[in-house]
Amino acid sequence: MRILMAGASGFLGTRLVDRLTADGHQVARLVRRAPRTSDEHRWNPSAAQLDPAVVAGADAVVNLAGAGVGDKRWTDEYRQLIRTSRVDTTSTLAITIAGLPAADRPAVLLNSSAVGWYGNTGDRVVEEDAPAGEGFLADVCRVWEAATRPAEDAGVRVVRLRTGLPLHRDGGLLKPQLLPFKLGIAGKLGNGRQWLPWISMRDWLDATVFLLDRGDIAGPVNGVGPNPVTNAEFTRELARQLRRPAIMPIPAVALKVALGGFAQEALTSTRVLPGVLTRAHFHYHHPDLTSALQAALTE
């Protein structure tokens, strides 16, 4: 399969490129700088610039591009970057795909989204048919997913992968927590009752490949594990596996001082289940948090 990818240099993208290449696929990367290799192609999504010839003939397009939501303090400028880095890339790809002759269009656009779509669900369980919630990330997800519409209207299968919290020691939810836990100065966030929709890295990669291959699946898909846990449960299990205490809870007010606007999202409860993947009989290698963390800390 010939796959064109945006966001290939990110936390998830680098691992997906490795996986797809190992599986025998040809992966071309979209970059904003001058290309360094023959499999890189320059584009400028902020100006909606993408050579249609780069997209023509690809069997699939994967878009993982977007500024990290937890990478920096949420100033007004960074909020805008979070939004535009997702909407501009998605819109540029979808419009370019739609403008191609039907024979040259990819069979599928797999576009990243996030469980932030659902907002704060409290203890309520949600699947893919739940409406968008409230809050900044929910608003971002709403316009982000809407930007795929031109490709969908052109008859291309569009999968909107609402990724949860992938577990890997080199990034995502886990990396910033490892040092505080090892030093014994970690604990639950706020009251710890908020639900965390985690997924192991292997299962996220497997699910992405699964969705590229399954021509009968389109629309939103929750990229999460089948058994979400609360922050308190996650904290206890991570501490147990690291053999460290986790008795210093971080009050909500301290998070607000440290993280600014992102603090509210860090305390959000999102109890999401993978309805589409479950009904499609997707096999999870790590269906429980214990095995997922063991893999994340050793692989």
C-alpha positions as CSV (number, residue, x, y, z in Angstrom):
1,M,0.0,0.0,0.0
2,R,1.2,3.5,-0.8
3,I,0.5,5.8,2.2
4,L,1.0,9.5,2.4
5,M,1.4,10.8,6.0
6,A,1.2,14.2,7.6
7,G,2.5,14.4,11.2
8,A,5.0,11.6,10.6
9,S,7.7,13.1,12.9
10,G,5.5,13.3,16.0
11,F,5.1,11.0,19.0
12,L,2.6,8.7,17.3
13,G,3.7,9.4,13.7
14,T,7.3,8.1,14.1
15,R,6.0,4.8,15.5
16,L,3.3,4.4,12.9
17,V,5.9,5.0,10.1
18,D,8.1,2.3,11.6
19,R,5.1,-0.1,11.8
20,L,3.8,0.5,8.3
21,T,7.3,0.2,6.8
22,A,7.9,-3.0,8.7
23,D,4.7,-4.3,7.3
24,G,6.0,-3.7,3.7
25,H,4.0,-0.5,2.9
26,Q,5.6,2.5,1.1
27,V,5.3,5.6,3.3
28,A,5.7,9.2,1.9
29,R,5.9,12.1,4.4
30,L,4.6,15.6,4.1
31,V,7.0,18.1,5.6
32,R,7.1,21.9,5.9
33,R,10.8,22.3,5.4
34,A,12.9,21.5,2.3
35,P,12.7,17.7,1.6
36,R,15.8,15.7,2.6
37,T,14.9,12.4,1.1
38,S,13.0,11.2,-1.9
39,D,10.0,10.1,0.2
40,E,9.5,13.6,1.6
41,H,7.3,16.2,0.0
42,R,7.0,19.8,1.0
43,W,3.6,21.5,1.7
44,N,2.4,24.6,3.4
45,P,-1.0,23.9,5.1
46,S,-1.2,27.3,6.7
47,A,-1.4,28.7,3.1
48,A,-3.5,25.7,1.8
49,Q,-0.6,24.7,-0.5
50,L,-0.2,21.1,-1.5
51,D,0.7,19.8,-4.9
52,P,-2.1,17.5,-6.0
53,A,0.4,15.3,-7.8
54,V,1.8,14.3,-4.4
55,V,-1.6,13.0,-3.3
56,A,-2.6,11.4,-6.6
57,G,-2.1,7.7,-6.7
58,A,-1.7,7.2,-2.9
59,D,-3.8,4.3,-1.6
60,A,-4.3,6.0,1.7
61,V,-3.7,9.3,3.4
62,V,-3.0,9.5,7.2
63,N,-3.1,12.8,9.0
64,L,-1.7,13.0,12.5
65,A,-0.6,16.6,12.3
66,G,-1.2,19.0,15.2
67,A,0.6,20.9,18.0
68,G,0.8,19.0,21.2
69,V,-2.0,19.9,23.6
70,G,0.1,19.3,26.7
71,D,3.5,20.5,25.4
72,K,3.2,24.2,26.5
73,R,1.2,26.5,28.8
74,W,-2.0,27.5,27.1
75,T,-1.6,31.1,26.2
76,D,-4.1,32.6,23.7
77,E,-1.5,32.2,21.0
78,Y,-0.9,28.6,21.8
79,R,-4.7,27.9,21.9
80,Q,-4.9,29.3,18.4
81,L,-2.0,27.1,17.3
82,I,-3.6,24.0,18.6
83,R,-6.7,24.8,16.5
84,T,-5.1,26.0,13.3
85,S,-2.4,23.2,13.2
86,R,-5.2,20.7,13.0
87,V,-7.8,22.4,10.9
88,D,-5.4,23.8,8.3
89,T,-3.7,20.5,7.7
90,T,-7.0,18.6,7.5
91,S,-8.7,21.1,5.3
92,T,-5.7,21.2,2.9
93,L,-5.7,17.5,2.6
94,A,-9.4,17.0,2.2
95,I,-9.8,19.8,-0.4
96,T,-6.8,18.5,-2.4
97,I,-8.2,14.9,-2.3
98,A,-11.7,16.1,-3.4
99,G,-10.1,18.1,-6.3
100,L,-8.5,15.0,-7.8
101,P,-10.0,12.9,-10.6
102,A,-11.9,10.0,-9.0
103,A,-9.4,7.5,-10.3
104,D,-6.5,9.3,-8.6
105,R,-8.1,9.7,-5.2
106,P,-6.9,7.6,-2.2
107,A,-9.3,5.0,-1.0
108,V,-9.2,6.3,2.6
109,L,-8.4,9.3,4.6
110,L,-7.6,8.4,8.2
111,N,-7.6,11.6,10.1
112,S,-6.6,12.1,13.7
113,S,-9.1,13.4,16.2
114,A,-9.3,13.0,19.9
115,V,-11.6,11.9,22.7
116,G,-11.7,15.6,23.7
117,W,-14.7,15.6,21.3
118,Y,-16.9,14.4,24.2
119,G,-15.9,17.0,26.8
120,N,-16.5,16.1,30.4
121,T,-18.7,13.0,30.6
122,G,-18.3,12.5,34.3
123,D,-19.2,8.9,35.1
124,R,-21.4,8.6,32.0
125,V,-20.2,6.0,29.4
126,V,-20.0,7.3,25.8
127,E,-19.4,5.7,22.4
128,E,-19.0,7.2,18.9
129,D,-22.6,8.2,18.6
130,A,-22.4,10.7,21.5
131,P,-22.6,14.4,20.4
132,A,-19.7,16.8,20.9
133,G,-19.4,18.1,24.5
134,E,-18.4,21.5,25.7
135,G,-15.0,23.2,26.3
136,F,-12.0,24.2,24.2
137,L,-10.9,20.8,23.1
138,A,-14.4,19.7,22.2
139,D,-14.8,22.8,20.0
140,V,-11.4,22.1,18.4
141,C,-12.5,18.5,17.6
142,R,-15.7,19.7,16.2
143,V,-14.1,22.0,13.5
144,W,-11.2,19.5,13.1
145,E,-13.5,16.7,12.1
146,A,-15.7,19.0,10.0
147,A,-12.7,19.9,7.9
148,T,-12.7,16.3,6.5
149,R,-16.0,16.9,4.8
150,P,-14.8,17.7,1.3
151,A,-13.1,14.3,1.0
152,E,-16.1,12.6,2.4
153,D,-18.5,14.4,0.0
154,A,-16.2,13.3,-2.9
155,G,-16.9,9.7,-2.0
156,V,-13.6,8.9,-0.1
157,R,-13.9,6.7,3.0
158,V,-13.0,8.9,5.9
159,V,-12.1,7.6,9.3
160,R,-11.9,10.1,12.2
161,L,-9.8,8.4,14.8
162,R,-10.6,9.8,18.2
163,T,-7.4,8.8,20.0
164,G,-7.3,8.6,23.8
165,L,-4.1,8.5,25.9
166,P,-1.5,6.2,24.3
167,L,0.8,4.7,26.9
168,H,4.6,4.7,26.1
169,R,7.5,5.7,28.3
170,D,8.8,8.1,25.6
171,G,5.8,10.4,25.3
172,G,2.1,11.1,25.8
173,L,0.5,10.7,29.2
174,L,3.3,8.5,30.7
175,K,6.6,10.3,30.0
176,P,6.1,13.4,32.2
177,Q,4.9,11.3,35.1
178,L,7.8,8.9,35.3
179,L,10.4,11.1,37.1
180,P,8.0,12.4,39.8
181,F,6.8,8.8,40.4
182,K,10.3,7.5,40.7
183,L,11.2,10.3,43.1
184,G,8.1,9.5,45.2
185,I,6.6,12.9,44.8
186,A,3.6,11.9,42.6
187,G,0.0,11.3,43.3
188,K,-3.5,11.5,41.8
189,L,-4.6,14.7,40.0
190,G,-7.3,16.6,41.9
191,N,-9.8,14.2,43.5
192,G,-8.7,11.4,41.2
193,R,-12.2,10.5,40.2
194,Q,-11.8,11.6,36.5
195,W,-11.9,8.8,34.0
196,L,-8.8,8.2,31.7
197,P,-9.4,6.7,28.3
198,W,-5.9,5.0,27.9
199,I,-4.7,2.7,25.1
200,S,-1.5,0.7,24.8
201,M,0.9,1.8,22.0
202,R,0.7,-1.6,20.4
203,D,-3.1,-1.5,20.3
204,W,-3.2,2.0,18.9
205,L,-0.8,1.0,16.1
206,D,-2.8,-2.2,15.5
207,A,-6.1,-0.3,15.5
208,T,-4.7,2.2,12.9
209,V,-3.6,-0.6,10.6
210,F,-6.9,-2.4,11.1
211,L,-8.8,0.7,10.1
212,L,-6.7,1.3,7.0
213,D,-7.5,-2.2,5.9
214,R,-11.2,-2.3,6.8
215,G,-13.1,-0.8,3.9
216,D,-16.4,-1.2,5.7
217,I,-15.5,1.2,8.5
218,A,-16.0,4.9,8.2
219,G,-16.8,7.9,10.5
220,P,-15.7,8.4,14.1
221,V,-13.8,5.6,15.8
222,N,-12.6,5.7,19.4
223,G,-9.0,4.8,19.7
224,V,-9.1,3.7,23.3
225,G,-8.8,0.6,25.4
226,P,-11.8,-1.4,26.4
227,N,-11.4,-0.8,30.1
228,P,-11.0,2.9,31.1
229,V,-9.9,3.6,34.7
230,T,-10.0,6.6,37.0
231,N,-7.0,8.8,37.6
232,A,-6.7,7.4,41.1
233,E,-6.7,3.8,39.8
234,F,-4.1,4.7,37.2
235,T,-1.9,6.3,39.8
236,R,-2.1,3.3,42.1
237,E,-1.2,0.9,39.3
238,L,1.7,2.9,38.0
239,A,3.1,3.3,41.5
240,R,2.8,-0.4,42.1
241,Q,4.7,-1.3,38.9
242,L,7.4,1.3,39.6
243,R,7.5,0.2,43.3
244,R,7.2,3.7,44.5
245,P,4.8,5.5,46.8
246,A,2.2,7.8,45.2
247,I,0.9,9.7,48.3
248,M,1.2,13.3,47.3
249,P,-2.0,14.3,45.4
250,I,-1.8,17.4,43.3
251,P,-4.6,19.8,44.2
252,A,-6.6,21.3,41.4
253,V,-5.5,24.8,42.3
254,A,-1.9,23.8,41.9
255,L,-2.6,22.4,38.5
256,K,-4.2,25.7,37.5
257,V,-1.1,27.6,38.6
258,A,1.2,25.2,36.7
259,L,-0.8,24.6,33.6
260,G,-3.1,27.5,33.1
261,G,-6.0,26.7,30.8
262,F,-4.8,23.1,30.2
263,A,-5.5,22.3,33.9
264,Q,-9.2,22.1,33.2
265,E,-8.6,19.5,30.5
266,A,-6.3,17.6,32.7
267,L,-9.0,17.3,35.3
268,T,-11.7,16.3,32.7
269,S,-13.4,13.0,33.1
270,T,-13.9,11.2,29.8
271,R,-15.3,7.7,30.1
272,V,-15.1,6.5,26.5
273,L,-15.5,3.0,25.2
274,P,-14.4,1.7,21.7
275,G,-17.8,0.8,20.4
276,V,-16.8,0.6,16.7
277,L,-13.6,-1.5,17.3
278,T,-15.4,-3.8,19.7
279,R,-18.3,-4.5,17.2
280,A,-15.7,-5.1,14.5
281,H,-14.0,-7.7,16.7
282,F,-10.7,-5.9,16.9
283,H,-8.3,-7.9,19.1
284,Y,-6.7,-6.0,22.0
285,H,-3.3,-7.3,23.1
286,H,-3.5,-5.2,26.2
287,P,-7.2,-5.0,27.3
288,D,-6.3,-4.1,30.9
289,L,-4.2,-1.3,32.4
290,T,-1.8,-3.7,34.1
291,S,-0.6,-5.3,30.9
292,A,-0.6,-2.0,29.0
293,L,1.6,-0.3,31.6
294,Q,4.0,-3.3,31.7
295,A,4.4,-3.1,28.0
296,A,4.8,0.7,28.1
297,L,7.6,0.5,30.7
298,T,9.6,-2.3,29.1
299,E,9.2,-2.1,25.3
